[in-house]
């Protein structure tokens, strides 16, 4: 569903552009690691969670997130816009 919405919203982006590209007044831009991390951190900080460095998004960074003293479930719920705790099934 997310991919379909991305394609609908960004329907003027050329087919040869990277999948993560988005519309800007100057044309299309690819989503960079720095911008992605910045957007995630904006959401987390606005919701009273600490910001994270890029390595927290890597597979090995998952362990660090799970071991933090703050409630990880709330971070995932906010960032993923989950309306339930169903994502807990995927943490096994």
PDB file of N, CA, C and O in Angstrom, chain B, residues numbered from 101:
ATOM      1  N   UNK B 101       0.824  -1.187   0.000  1.00  0.00           N
ATOM      2  CA  UNK B 101       0.000   0.000   0.000  1.00  0.00           C
ATOM      3  C   UNK B 101       0.873   1.258   0.000  1.00  0.00           C
ATOM      4  O   UNK B 101       0.574   2.224  -0.702  1.00  0.00           O
ATOM      5  N   UNK B 102       1.942   1.243   0.782  1.00  0.00           N
ATOM      6  CA  UNK B 102       2.817   2.415   0.849  1.00  0.00           C
ATOM      7  C   UNK B 102       3.452   2.697  -0.508  1.00  0.00           C
ATOM      8  O   UNK B 102       3.560   3.853  -0.920  1.00  0.00           O
ATOM      9  N   UNK B 103       3.873   1.642  -1.201  1.00  0.00           N
ATOM     10  CA  UNK B 103       4.485   1.824  -2.517  1.00  0.00           C
ATOM     11  C   UNK B 103       3.471   2.391  -3.509  1.00  0.00           C
ATOM     12  O   UNK B 103       3.807   3.265  -4.308  1.00  0.00           O
ATOM     13  N   UNK B 104       2.254   1.906  -3.464  1.00  0.00           N
ATOM     14  CA  UNK B 104       1.200   2.412  -4.346  1.00  0.00           C
ATOM     15  C   UNK B 104       0.942   3.898  -4.079  1.00  0.00           C
ATOM     16  O   UNK B 104       0.835   4.686  -5.018  1.00  0.00           O
ATOM     17  N   UNK B 105       0.844   4.277  -2.818  1.00  0.00           N
ATOM     18  CA  UNK B 105       0.631   5.692  -2.476  1.00  0.00           C
ATOM     19  C   UNK B 105       1.806   6.552  -2.933  1.00  0.00           C
ATOM     20  O   UNK B 105       1.618   7.665  -3.423  1.00  0.00           O
ATOM     21  N   UNK B 106       3.019   6.027  -2.769  1.00  0.00           N
ATOM     22  CA  UNK B 106       4.214   6.749  -3.220  1.00  0.00           C
ATOM     23  C   UNK B 106       4.137   6.991  -4.728  1.00  0.00           C
ATOM     24  O   UNK B 106       4.426   8.091  -5.199  1.00  0.00           O
ATOM     25  N   UNK B 107       3.747   5.959  -5.482  1.00  0.00           N
ATOM     26  CA  UNK B 107       3.647   6.090  -6.938  1.00  0.00           C
ATOM     27  C   UNK B 107       2.545   7.074  -7.346  1.00  0.00           C
ATOM     28  O   UNK B 107       2.708   7.821  -8.310  1.00  0.00           O
ATOM     29  N   UNK B 108       1.442   7.076  -6.625  1.00  0.00           N
ATOM     30  CA  UNK B 108       0.343   7.997  -6.937  1.00  0.00           C
ATOM     31  C   UNK B 108       0.752   9.444  -6.655  1.00  0.00           C
ATOM     32  O   UNK B 108       0.539  10.328  -7.485  1.00  0.00           O
ATOM     33  N   UNK B 109       1.334   9.676  -5.495  1.00  0.00           N
ATOM     34  CA  UNK B 109       1.733  11.030  -5.095  1.00  0.00           C
ATOM     35  C   UNK B 109       2.839  11.571  -5.992  1.00  0.00           C
ATOM     36  O   UNK B 109       2.850  12.755  -6.329  1.00  0.00           O
ATOM     37  N   UNK B 110       3.762  10.706  -6.376  1.00  0.00           N
ATOM     38  CA  UNK B 110       4.925  11.119  -7.161  1.00  0.00           C
ATOM     39  C   UNK B 110       4.811  10.665  -8.618  1.00  0.00           C
ATOM     40  O   UNK B 110       5.800  10.231  -9.211  1.00  0.00           O
ATOM     41  N   UNK B 111       3.617  10.761  -9.194  1.00  0.00           N
ATOM     42  CA  UNK B 111       3.375  10.229 -10.536  1.00  0.00           C
ATOM     43  C   UNK B 111       4.093  10.972 -11.659  1.00  0.00           C
ATOM     44  O   UNK B 111       4.121  10.477 -12.785  1.00  0.00           O
ATOM     45  N   UNK B 112       4.665  12.124 -11.396  1.00  0.00           N
ATOM     46  CA  UNK B 112       5.384  12.863 -12.439  1.00  0.00           C
ATOM     47  C   UNK B 112       6.883  12.582 -12.433  1.00  0.00           C
ATOM     48  O   UNK B 112       7.620  13.135 -13.250  1.00  0.00           O
ATOM     49  N   UNK B 113       7.331  11.746 -11.537  1.00  0.00           N
ATOM     50  CA  UNK B 113       8.750  11.403 -11.474  1.00  0.00           C
ATOM     51  C   UNK B 113       9.067  10.426 -12.602  1.00  0.00           C
ATOM     52  O   UNK B 113       8.329   9.463 -12.804  1.00  0.00           O
ATOM     53  N   UNK B 114      10.151  10.658 -13.337  1.00  0.00           N
ATOM     54  CA  UNK B 114      10.509   9.758 -14.438  1.00  0.00           C
ATOM     55  C   UNK B 114      10.729   8.319 -13.954  1.00  0.00           C
ATOM     56  O   UNK B 114      11.170   8.097 -12.827  1.00  0.00           O
ATOM     57  N   UNK B 115      10.421   7.364 -14.803  1.00  0.00           N
ATOM     58  CA  UNK B 115      10.559   5.953 -14.434  1.00  0.00           C
ATOM     59  C   UNK B 115      12.009   5.550 -14.209  1.00  0.00           C
ATOM     60  O   UNK B 115      12.268   4.547 -13.544  1.00  0.00           O
ATOM     61  N   UNK B 116      12.953   6.303 -14.744  1.00  0.00           N
ATOM     62  CA  UNK B 116      14.369   5.979 -14.560  1.00  0.00           C
ATOM     63  C   UNK B 116      14.931   6.521 -13.238  1.00  0.00           C
ATOM     64  O   UNK B 116      16.062   6.202 -12.872  1.00  0.00           O
ATOM     65  N   UNK B 117      14.155   7.330 -12.530  1.00  0.00           N
ATOM     66  CA  UNK B 117      14.606   7.898 -11.250  1.00  0.00           C
ATOM     67  C   UNK B 117      14.613   6.811 -10.176  1.00  0.00           C
ATOM     68  O   UNK B 117      13.864   5.840 -10.278  1.00  0.00           O
ATOM     69  N   UNK B 118      15.451   6.964  -9.146  1.00  0.00           N
ATOM     70  CA  UNK B 118      15.455   5.990  -8.046  1.00  0.00           C
ATOM     71  C   UNK B 118      14.070   5.847  -7.415  1.00  0.00           C
ATOM     72  O   UNK B 118      13.306   6.811  -7.365  1.00  0.00           O
ATOM     73  N   UNK B 119      13.751   4.664  -6.942  1.00  0.00           N
ATOM     74  CA  UNK B 119      12.441   4.375  -6.360  1.00  0.00           C
ATOM     75  C   UNK B 119      12.098   5.326  -5.219  1.00  0.00           C
ATOM     76  O   UNK B 119      10.933   5.685  -5.045  1.00  0.00           O
ATOM     77  N   UNK B 120      13.085   5.734  -4.448  1.00  0.00           N
ATOM     78  CA  UNK B 120      12.831   6.588  -3.289  1.00  0.00           C
ATOM     79  C   UNK B 120      12.760   8.072  -3.642  1.00  0.00           C
ATOM     80  O   UNK B 120      12.744   8.910  -2.740  1.00  0.00           O
ATOM     81  N   UNK B 121      12.718   8.413  -4.915  1.00  0.00           N
ATOM     82  CA  UNK B 121      12.667   9.822  -5.321  1.00  0.00           C
ATOM     83  C   UNK B 121      11.325  10.450  -4.961  1.00  0.00           C
ATOM     84  O   UNK B 121      10.303   9.769  -4.874  1.00  0.00           O
ATOM     85  N   UNK B 122      11.352  11.755  -4.757  1.00  0.00           N
ATOM     86  CA  UNK B 122      10.138  12.497  -4.421  1.00  0.00           C
ATOM     87  C   UNK B 122      10.164  13.844  -5.137  1.00  0.00           C
ATOM     88  O   UNK B 122      11.218  14.310  -5.569  1.00  0.00           O
ATOM     89  N   UNK B 123       8.972  14.472  -5.257  1.00  0.00           N
ATOM     90  CA  UNK B 123       8.850  15.730  -5.989  1.00  0.00           C
ATOM     91  C   UNK B 123       9.363  16.909  -5.166  1.00  0.00           C
ATOM     92  O   UNK B 123       9.143  17.007  -3.959  1.00  0.00           O
ATOM     93  N   UNK B 124      10.048  17.789  -5.867  1.00  0.00           N
ATOM     94  CA  UNK B 124      10.502  19.060  -5.318  1.00  0.00           C
ATOM     95  C   UNK B 124      10.209  20.131  -6.367  1.00  0.00           C
ATOM     96  O   UNK B 124      10.031  19.796  -7.539  1.00  0.00           O
ATOM     97  N   UNK B 125      10.152  21.411  -5.983  1.00  0.00           N
ATOM     98  CA  UNK B 125       9.910  22.464  -6.975  1.00  0.00           C
ATOM     99  C   UNK B 125      10.938  22.450  -8.115  1.00  0.00           C
ATOM    100  O   UNK B 125      10.621  22.815  -9.246  1.00  0.00           O
ATOM    101  N   UNK B 126      12.158  22.029  -7.811  1.00  0.00           N
ATOM    102  CA  UNK B 126      13.217  22.014  -8.821  1.00  0.00           C
ATOM    103  C   UNK B 126      13.245  20.720  -9.635  1.00  0.00           C
ATOM    104  O   UNK B 126      14.087  20.576 -10.521  1.00  0.00           O
ATOM    105  N   UNK B 127      12.351  19.786  -9.355  1.00  0.00           N
ATOM    106  CA  UNK B 127      12.344  18.501 -10.056  1.00  0.00           C
ATOM    107  C   UNK B 127      12.183  17.373  -9.061  1.00  0.00           C
ATOM    108  O   UNK B 127      11.490  17.518  -8.054  1.00  0.00           O
ATOM    109  N   UNK B 128      12.821  16.250  -9.341  1.00  0.00           N
ATOM    110  CA  UNK B 128      12.745  15.136  -8.392  1.00  0.00           C
ATOM    111  C   UNK B 128      14.089  14.953  -7.702  1.00  0.00           C
ATOM    112  O   UNK B 128      15.143  15.223  -8.278  1.00  0.00           O
ATOM    113  N   UNK B 129      14.033  14.496  -6.472  1.00  0.00           N
ATOM    114  CA  UNK B 129      15.226  14.277  -5.660  1.00  0.00           C
ATOM    115  C   UNK B 129      15.174  12.868  -5.079  1.00  0.00           C
ATOM    116  O   UNK B 129      14.103  12.408  -4.682  1.00  0.00           O
ATOM    117  N   UNK B 130      16.311  12.176  -5.022  1.00  0.00           N
ATOM    118  CA  UNK B 130      16.315  10.870  -4.353  1.00  0.00           C
ATOM    119  C   UNK B 130      16.380  11.062  -2.838  1.00  0.00           C
ATOM    120  O   UNK B 130      17.036  11.982  -2.349  1.00  0.00           O
ATOM    121  N   UNK B 131      15.707  10.201  -2.111  1.00  0.00           N
ATOM    122  CA  UNK B 131      15.767  10.250  -0.652  1.00  0.00           C
ATOM    123  C   UNK B 131      17.144   9.774  -0.218  1.00  0.00           C
ATOM    124  O   UNK B 131      17.554   8.662  -0.550  1.00  0.00           O
ATOM    125  N   UNK B 132      17.850  10.601   0.514  1.00  0.00           N
ATOM    126  CA  UNK B 132      19.191  10.246   0.976  1.00  0.00           C
ATOM    127  C   UNK B 132      19.135   9.687   2.395  1.00  0.00           C
ATOM    128  O   UNK B 132      18.167   9.887   3.128  1.00  0.00           O
ATOM    129  N   UNK B 133      20.186   8.994   2.749  1.00  0.00           N
ATOM    130  CA  UNK B 133      20.292   8.443   4.099  1.00  0.00           C
ATOM    131  C   UNK B 133      20.221   9.567   5.132  1.00  0.00           C
ATOM    132  O   UNK B 133      19.568   9.425   6.166  1.00  0.00           O
ATOM    133  N   UNK B 134      20.889  10.675   4.850  1.00  0.00           N
ATOM    134  CA  UNK B 134      20.910  11.794   5.794  1.00  0.00           C
ATOM    135  C   UNK B 134      19.511  12.391   5.979  1.00  0.00           C
ATOM    136  O   UNK B 134      19.101  12.673   7.105  1.00  0.00           O
ATOM    137  N   UNK B 135      18.782  12.582   4.882  1.00  0.00           N
ATOM    138  CA  UNK B 135      17.434  13.148   4.983  1.00  0.00           C
ATOM    139  C   UNK B 135      16.487  12.183   5.687  1.00  0.00           C
ATOM    140  O   UNK B 135      15.676  12.600   6.514  1.00  0.00           O
ATOM    141  N   UNK B 136      16.587  10.889   5.361  1.00  0.00           N
ATOM    142  CA  UNK B 136      15.746   9.886   6.009  1.00  0.00           C
ATOM    143  C   UNK B 136      15.974   9.886   7.518  1.00  0.00           C
ATOM    144  O   UNK B 136      15.021   9.904   8.296  1.00  0.00           O
ATOM    145  N   UNK B 137      17.237   9.865   7.924  1.00  0.00           N
ATOM    146  CA  UNK B 137      17.577   9.869   9.346  1.00  0.00           C
ATOM    147  C   UNK B 137      17.063  11.136  10.017  1.00  0.00           C
ATOM    148  O   UNK B 137      16.536  11.083  11.128  1.00  0.00           O
ATOM    149  N   UNK B 138      17.214  12.262   9.353  1.00  0.00           N
ATOM    150  CA  UNK B 138      16.756  13.534   9.902  1.00  0.00           C
ATOM    151  C   UNK B 138      15.242  13.545  10.102  1.00  0.00           C
ATOM    152  O   UNK B 138      14.757  14.009  11.134  1.00  0.00           O
ATOM    153  N   UNK B 139      14.493  13.036   9.121  1.00  0.00           N
ATOM    154  CA  UNK B 139      13.028  12.987   9.241  1.00  0.00           C
ATOM    155  C   UNK B 139      12.600  12.084  10.392  1.00  0.00           C
ATOM    156  O   UNK B 139      11.704  12.434  11.161  1.00  0.00           O
ATOM    157  N   UNK B 140      13.239  10.922  10.510  1.00  0.00           N
ATOM    158  CA  UNK B 140      12.916  10.007  11.615  1.00  0.00           C
ATOM    159  C   UNK B 140      13.201  10.668  12.955  1.00  0.00           C
ATOM    160  O   UNK B 140      12.383  10.603  13.872  1.00  0.00           O
ATOM    161  N   UNK B 141      14.357  11.303  13.068  1.00  0.00           N
ATOM    162  CA  UNK B 141      14.719  11.950  14.326  1.00  0.00           C
ATOM    163  C   UNK B 141      13.772  13.095  14.661  1.00  0.00           C
ATOM    164  O   UNK B 141      13.476  13.319  15.835  1.00  0.00           O
ATOM    165  N   UNK B 142      13.297  13.818  13.667  1.00  0.00           N
ATOM    166  CA  UNK B 142      12.310  14.878  13.916  1.00  0.00           C
ATOM    167  C   UNK B 142      11.061  14.302  14.577  1.00  0.00           C
ATOM    168  O   UNK B 142      10.544  14.867  15.541  1.00  0.00           O
ATOM    169  N   UNK B 143      10.579  13.173  14.051  1.00  0.00           N
ATOM    170  CA  UNK B 143       9.387  12.528  14.615  1.00  0.00           C
ATOM    171  C   UNK B 143       9.661  12.085  16.044  1.00  0.00           C
ATOM    172  O   UNK B 143       8.852  12.325  16.941  1.00  0.00           O
ATOM    173  N   UNK B 144      10.802  11.439  16.255  1.00  0.00           N
ATOM    174  CA  UNK B 144      11.107  10.915  17.591  1.00  0.00           C
ATOM    175  C   UNK B 144      11.264  12.032  18.615  1.00  0.00           C
ATOM    176  O   UNK B 144      10.694  11.957  19.703  1.00  0.00           O
ATOM    177  N   UNK B 145      12.026  13.060  18.283  1.00  0.00           N
ATOM    178  CA  UNK B 145      12.277  14.155  19.228  1.00  0.00           C
ATOM    179  C   UNK B 145      10.975  14.891  19.551  1.00  0.00           C
ATOM    180  O   UNK B 145      10.752  15.267  20.701  1.00  0.00           O
ATOM    181  N   UNK B 146      10.116  15.099  18.553  1.00  0.00           N
ATOM    182  CA  UNK B 146       8.829  15.757  18.793  1.00  0.00           C
ATOM    183  C   UNK B 146       7.926  14.938  19.706  1.00  0.00           C
ATOM    184  O   UNK B 146       6.989  15.471  20.299  1.00  0.00           O
ATOM    185  N   UNK B 147       8.205  13.646  19.817  1.00  0.00           N
ATOM    186  CA  UNK B 147       7.406  12.765  20.663  1.00  0.00           C
ATOM    187  C   UNK B 147       8.172  12.330  21.908  1.00  0.00           C
ATOM    188  O   UNK B 147       7.882  11.286  22.491  1.00  0.00           O
ATOM    189  N   UNK B 148       9.155  13.139  22.311  1.00  0.00           N
ATOM    190  CA  UNK B 148       9.927  12.967  23.552  1.00  0.00           C
ATOM    191  C   UNK B 148      10.804  11.720  23.580  1.00  0.00           C
ATOM    192  O   UNK B 148      11.069  11.166  24.647  1.00  0.00           O
ATOM    193  N   UNK B 149      11.256  11.276  22.399  1.00  0.00           N
ATOM    194  CA  UNK B 149      12.203  10.170  22.335  1.00  0.00           C
ATOM    195  C   UNK B 149      13.555  10.721  21.907  1.00  0.00           C
ATOM    196  O   UNK B 149      13.619  11.755  21.242  1.00  0.00           O
ATOM    197  N   UNK B 150      14.630  10.048  22.278  1.00  0.00           N
ATOM    198  CA  UNK B 150      15.953  10.530  21.867  1.00  0.00           C
ATOM    199  C   UNK B 150      16.183  10.297  20.374  1.00  0.00           C
ATOM    200  O   UNK B 150      15.628   9.370  19.785  1.00  0.00           O
ATOM    201  N   UNK B 151      17.002  11.148  19.780  1.00  0.00           N
ATOM    202  CA  UNK B 151      17.349  10.947  18.374  1.00  0.00           C
ATOM    203  C   UNK B 151      18.363   9.807  18.268  1.00  0.00           C
ATOM    204  O   UNK B 151      19.016   9.452  19.250  1.00  0.00           O
ATOM    205  N   UNK B 152      18.486   9.244  17.077  1.00  0.00           N
ATOM    206  CA  UNK B 152      19.401   8.120  16.858  1.00  0.00           C
ATOM    207  C   UNK B 152      20.303   8.408  15.671  1.00  0.00           C
ATOM    208  O   UNK B 152      19.937   9.148  14.757  1.00  0.00           O
ATOM    209  N   UNK B 153      21.469   7.821  15.701  1.00  0.00           N
ATOM    210  CA  UNK B 153      22.382   7.898  14.573  1.00  0.00           C
ATOM    211  C   UNK B 153      21.988   6.842  13.545  1.00  0.00           C
ATOM    212  O   UNK B 153      21.186   5.954  13.835  1.00  0.00           O
ATOM    213  N   UNK B 154      22.554   6.942  12.346  1.00  0.00           N
ATOM    214  CA  UNK B 154      22.199   6.031  11.263  1.00  0.00           C
ATOM    215  C   UNK B 154      22.403   4.567  11.640  1.00  0.00           C
ATOM    216  O   UNK B 154      21.610   3.716  11.237  1.00  0.00           O
ATOM    217  N   UNK B 155      23.449   4.257  12.404  1.00  0.00           N
ATOM    218  CA  UNK B 155      23.736   2.845  12.704  1.00  0.00           C
ATOM    219  C   UNK B 155      22.592   2.166  13.447  1.00  0.00           C
ATOM    220  O   UNK B 155      22.493   0.939  13.435  1.00  0.00           O
ATOM    221  N   UNK B 156      21.730   2.941  14.089  1.00  0.00           N
ATOM    222  CA  UNK B 156      20.590   2.348  14.785  1.00  0.00           C
ATOM    223  C   UNK B 156      19.600   1.733  13.808  1.00  0.00           C
ATOM    224  O   UNK B 156      18.767   0.916  14.199  1.00  0.00           O
ATOM    225  N   UNK B 157      19.686   2.117  12.545  1.00  0.00           N
ATOM    226  CA  UNK B 157      18.787   1.566  11.543  1.00  0.00           C
ATOM    227  C   UNK B 157      19.324   0.273  10.942  1.00  0.00           C
ATOM    228  O   UNK B 157      18.592  -0.445  10.262  1.00  0.00           O
ATOM    229  N   UNK B 158      20.565  -0.020  11.181  1.00  0.00           N
ATOM    230  CA  UNK B 158      21.159  -1.249  10.654  1.00  0.00           C
ATOM    231  C   UNK B 158      20.673  -2.443  11.465  1.00  0.00           C
ATOM    232  O   UNK B 158      20.172  -2.288  12.578  1.00  0.00           O
ATOM    233  N   UNK B 159      20.824  -3.614  10.907  1.00  0.00           N
ATOM    234  CA  UNK B 159      20.363  -4.825  11.587  1.00  0.00           C
ATOM    235  C   UNK B 159      21.006  -4.951  12.964  1.00  0.00           C
ATOM    236  O   UNK B 159      20.324  -5.267  13.939  1.00  0.00           O
ATOM    237  N   UNK B 160      22.297  -4.708  13.050  1.00  0.00           N
ATOM    238  CA  UNK B 160      22.957  -4.812  14.359  1.00  0.00           C
ATOM    239  C   UNK B 160      22.463  -3.743  15.313  1.00  0.00           C
ATOM    240  O   UNK B 160      22.505  -3.930  16.529  1.00  0.00           O
ATOM    241  N   UNK B 161      21.995  -2.625  14.780  1.00  0.00           N
ATOM    242  CA  UNK B 161      21.478  -1.561  15.628  1.00  0.00           C
ATOM    243  C   UNK B 161      20.176  -1.929  16.313  1.00  0.00           C
ATOM    244  O   UNK B 161      19.798  -1.318  17.312  1.00  0.00           O
ATOM    245  N   UNK B 162      19.489  -2.930  15.776  1.00  0.00           N
ATOM    246  CA  UNK B 162      18.228  -3.358  16.374  1.00  0.00           C
ATOM    247  C   UNK B 162      18.427  -3.815  17.806  1.00  0.00           C
ATOM    248  O   UNK B 162      17.611  -3.513  18.677  1.00  0.00           O
ATOM    249  N   UNK B 163      19.504  -4.538  18.051  1.00  0.00           N
ATOM    250  CA  UNK B 163      19.794  -5.009  19.404  1.00  0.00           C
ATOM    251  C   UNK B 163      19.940  -3.834  20.354  1.00  0.00           C
ATOM    252  O   UNK B 163      19.431  -3.867  21.474  1.00  0.00           O
ATOM    253  N   UNK B 164      20.636  -2.795  19.908  1.00  0.00           N
ATOM    254  CA  UNK B 164      20.834  -1.620  20.749  1.00  0.00           C
ATOM    255  C   UNK B 164      19.500  -0.961  21.092  1.00  0.00           C
ATOM    256  O   UNK B 164      19.273  -0.573  22.238  1.00  0.00           O
ATOM    257  N   UNK B 165      18.625  -0.835  20.107  1.00  0.00           N
ATOM    258  CA  UNK B 165      17.311  -0.236  20.351  1.00  0.00           C
ATOM    259  C   UNK B 165      16.538  -1.062  21.368  1.00  0.00           C
ATOM    260  O   UNK B 165      15.913  -0.510  22.273  1.00  0.00           O
ATOM    261  N   UNK B 166      16.579  -2.379  21.223  1.00  0.00           N
ATOM    262  CA  UNK B 166      15.834  -3.249  22.128  1.00  0.00           C
ATOM    263  C   UNK B 166      16.369  -3.204  23.556  1.00  0.00           C
ATOM    264  O   UNK B 166      15.626  -3.473  24.500  1.00  0.00           O
ATOM    265  N   UNK B 167      17.639  -2.869  23.727  1.00  0.00           N
ATOM    266  CA  UNK B 167      18.246  -2.844  25.056  1.00  0.00           C
ATOM    267  C   UNK B 167      18.177  -1.476  25.738  1.00  0.00           C
ATOM    268  O   UNK B 167      18.580  -1.347  26.895  1.00  0.00           O
ATOM    269  N   UNK B 168      17.678  -0.463  25.049  1.00  0.00           N
ATOM    270  CA  UNK B 168      17.607   0.874  25.626  1.00  0.00           C
ATOM    271  C   UNK B 168      16.649   0.905  26.812  1.00  0.00           C
ATOM    272  O   UNK B 168      15.778   0.045  26.941  1.00  0.00           O
ATOM    273  N   UNK B 169      16.815   1.889  27.661  1.00  0.00           N
ATOM    274  CA  UNK B 169      15.981   2.012  28.863  1.00  0.00           C
ATOM    275  C   UNK B 169      14.605   2.613  28.559  1.00  0.00           C
ATOM    276  O   UNK B 169      13.689   2.480  29.370  1.00  0.00           O
ATOM    277  N   UNK B 170      14.444   3.267  27.413  1.00  0.00           N
ATOM    278  CA  UNK B 170      13.154   3.856  27.087  1.00  0.00           C
ATOM    279  C   UNK B 170      12.269   2.808  26.407  1.00  0.00           C
ATOM    280  O   UNK B 170      12.779   1.820  25.879  1.00  0.00           O
ATOM    281  N   UNK B 171      10.949   3.014  26.415  1.00  0.00           N
ATOM    282  CA  UNK B 171      10.019   2.005  25.874  1.00  0.00           C
ATOM    283  C   UNK B 171      10.077   1.914  24.347  1.00  0.00           C
ATOM    284  O   UNK B 171       9.561   2.785  23.646  1.00  0.00           O
ATOM    285  N   UNK B 172      10.711   0.852  23.839  1.00  0.00           N
ATOM    286  CA  UNK B 172      10.879   0.676  22.402  1.00  0.00           C
ATOM    287  C   UNK B 172       9.541   0.562  21.677  1.00  0.00           C
ATOM    288  O   UNK B 172       9.404   1.022  20.544  1.00  0.00           O
ATOM    289  N   UNK B 173       8.570  -0.044  22.322  1.00  0.00           N
ATOM    290  CA  UNK B 173       7.275  -0.224  21.674  1.00  0.00           C
ATOM    291  C   UNK B 173       6.674   1.118  21.276  1.00  0.00           C
ATOM    292  O   UNK B 173       6.036   1.230  20.229  1.00  0.00           O
ATOM    293  N   UNK B 174       6.874   2.126  22.102  1.00  0.00           N
ATOM    294  CA  UNK B 174       6.336   3.451  21.790  1.00  0.00           C
ATOM    295  C   UNK B 174       7.037   4.059  20.580  1.00  0.00           C
ATOM    296  O   UNK B 174       6.400   4.724  19.763  1.00  0.00           O
ATOM    297  N   UNK B 175       8.335   3.837  20.463  1.00  0.00           N
ATOM    298  CA  UNK B 175       9.083   4.363  19.321  1.00  0.00           C
ATOM    299  C   UNK B 175       8.558   3.748  18.031  1.00  0.00           C
ATOM    300  O   UNK B 175       8.266   4.456  17.067  1.00  0.00           O
ATOM    301  N   UNK B 176       8.443   2.426  18.023  1.00  0.00           N
ATOM    302  CA  UNK B 176       7.965   1.731  16.830  1.00  0.00           C
ATOM    303  C   UNK B 176       6.535   2.149  16.513  1.00  0.00           C
ATOM    304  O   UNK B 176       6.192   2.347  15.348  1.00  0.00           O
ATOM    305  N   UNK B 177       5.710   2.282  17.529  1.00  0.00           N
ATOM    306  CA  UNK B 177       4.317   2.682  17.323  1.00  0.00           C
ATOM    307  C   UNK B 177       4.244   4.063  16.680  1.00  0.00           C
ATOM    308  O   UNK B 177       3.488   4.261  15.728  1.00  0.00           O
ATOM    309  N   UNK B 178       5.019   5.018  17.185  1.00  0.00           N
ATOM    310  CA  UNK B 178       5.004   6.385  16.656  1.00  0.00           C
ATOM    311  C   UNK B 178       5.588   6.421  15.254  1.00  0.00           C
ATOM    312  O   UNK B 178       4.972   6.972  14.341  1.00  0.00           O
ATOM    313  N   UNK B 179       6.771   5.840  15.071  1.00  0.00           N
ATOM    314  CA  UNK B 179       7.442   5.908  13.778  1.00  0.00           C
ATOM    315  C   UNK B 179       6.675   5.155  12.698  1.00  0.00           C
ATOM    316  O   UNK B 179       6.586   5.620  11.561  1.00  0.00           O
ATOM    317  N   UNK B 180       6.120   3.994  13.047  1.00  0.00           N
ATOM    318  CA  UNK B 180       5.405   3.196  12.067  1.00  0.00           C
ATOM    319  C   UNK B 180       3.942   3.533  11.946  1.00  0.00           C
ATOM    320  O   UNK B 180       3.241   2.969  11.106  1.00  0.00           O
ATOM    321  N   UNK B 181       3.467   4.453  12.779  1.00  0.00           N
ATOM    322  CA  UNK B 181       2.055   4.866  12.792  1.00  0.00           C
ATOM    323  C   UNK B 181       1.129   3.669  12.996  1.00  0.00           C
ATOM    324  O   UNK B 181       0.052   3.586  12.406  1.00  0.00           O
ATOM    325  N   UNK B 182       1.578   2.739  13.851  1.00  0.00           N
ATOM    326  CA  UNK B 182       0.754   1.577  14.173  1.00  0.00           C
ATOM    327  C   UNK B 182      -0.390   2.015  15.069  1.00  0.00           C
ATOM    328  O   UNK B 182      -0.210   2.879  15.927  1.00  0.00           O
ATOM    329  N   UNK B 183      -1.559   1.433  14.880  1.00  0.00           N
ATOM    330  CA  UNK B 183      -2.695   1.721  15.748  1.00  0.00           C
ATOM    331  C   UNK B 183      -2.904   0.596  16.756  1.00  0.00           C
ATOM    332  O   UNK B 183      -3.803   0.660  17.594  1.00  0.00           O
ATOM    333  N   UNK B 184      -2.062  -0.437  16.666  1.00  0.00           N
ATOM    334  CA  UNK B 184      -2.144  -1.552  17.608  1.00  0.00           C
ATOM    335  C   UNK B 184      -0.724  -1.998  17.946  1.00  0.00           C
ATOM    336  O   UNK B 184       0.249  -1.405  17.481  1.00  0.00           O
ATOM    337  N   UNK B 185      -0.617  -3.020  18.739  1.00  0.00           N
ATOM    338  CA  UNK B 185       0.689  -3.571  19.105  1.00  0.00           C
ATOM    339  C   UNK B 185       1.026  -4.804  18.254  1.00  0.00           C
ATOM    340  O   UNK B 185       1.841  -5.626  18.672  1.00  0.00           O
ATOM    341  N   UNK B 186       0.421  -4.948  17.084  1.00  0.00           N
ATOM    342  CA  UNK B 186       0.615  -6.119  16.220  1.00  0.00           C
ATOM    343  C   UNK B 186       2.068  -6.308  15.800  1.00  0.00           C
ATOM    344  O   UNK B 186       2.492  -7.434  15.539  1.00  0.00           O
ATOM    345  N   UNK B 187       2.832  -5.226  15.732  1.00  0.00           N
ATOM    346  CA  UNK B 187       4.226  -5.350  15.316  1.00  0.00           C
ATOM    347  C   UNK B 187       5.049  -6.196  16.285  1.00  0.00           C
ATOM    348  O   UNK B 187       6.118  -6.689  15.927  1.00  0.00           O
ATOM    349  N   UNK B 188       4.554  -6.364  17.509  1.00  0.00           N
ATOM    350  CA  UNK B 188       5.278  -7.186  18.487  1.00  0.00           C
ATOM    351  C   UNK B 188       5.415  -8.632  18.014  1.00  0.00           C
ATOM    352  O   UNK B 188       6.357  -9.322  18.401  1.00  0.00           O
ATOM    353  N   UNK B 189       4.483  -9.093  17.180  1.00  0.00           N
ATOM    354  CA  UNK B 189       4.573 -10.448  16.629  1.00  0.00           C
ATOM    355  C   UNK B 189       5.821 -10.623  15.774  1.00  0.00           C
ATOM    356  O   UNK B 189       6.323 -11.740  15.645  1.00  0.00           O
ATOM    357  N   UNK B 190       6.331  -9.545  15.190  1.00  0.00           N
ATOM    358  CA  UNK B 190       7.494  -9.618  14.310  1.00  0.00           C
ATOM    359  C   UNK B 190       8.814  -9.543  15.079  1.00  0.00           C
ATOM    360  O   UNK B 190       9.872  -9.725  14.477  1.00  0.00           O
ATOM    361  N   UNK B 191       8.787  -9.288  16.360  1.00  0.00           N
ATOM    362  CA  UNK B 191      10.010  -9.150  17.146  1.00  0.00           C
ATOM    363  C   UNK B 191      10.567 -10.476  17.628  1.00  0.00           C
ATOM    364  O   UNK B 191      11.598 -10.497  18.300  1.00  0.00           O
ATOM    365  N   UNK B 192       9.925 -11.564  17.307  1.00  0.00           N
ATOM    366  CA  UNK B 192      10.401 -12.872  17.783  1.00  0.00           C
ATOM    367  C   UNK B 192      11.616 -13.315  17.023  1.00  0.00           C
ATOM    368  O   UNK B 192      12.152 -14.391  17.288  1.00  0.00           O
TER     369      UNK B 192
END
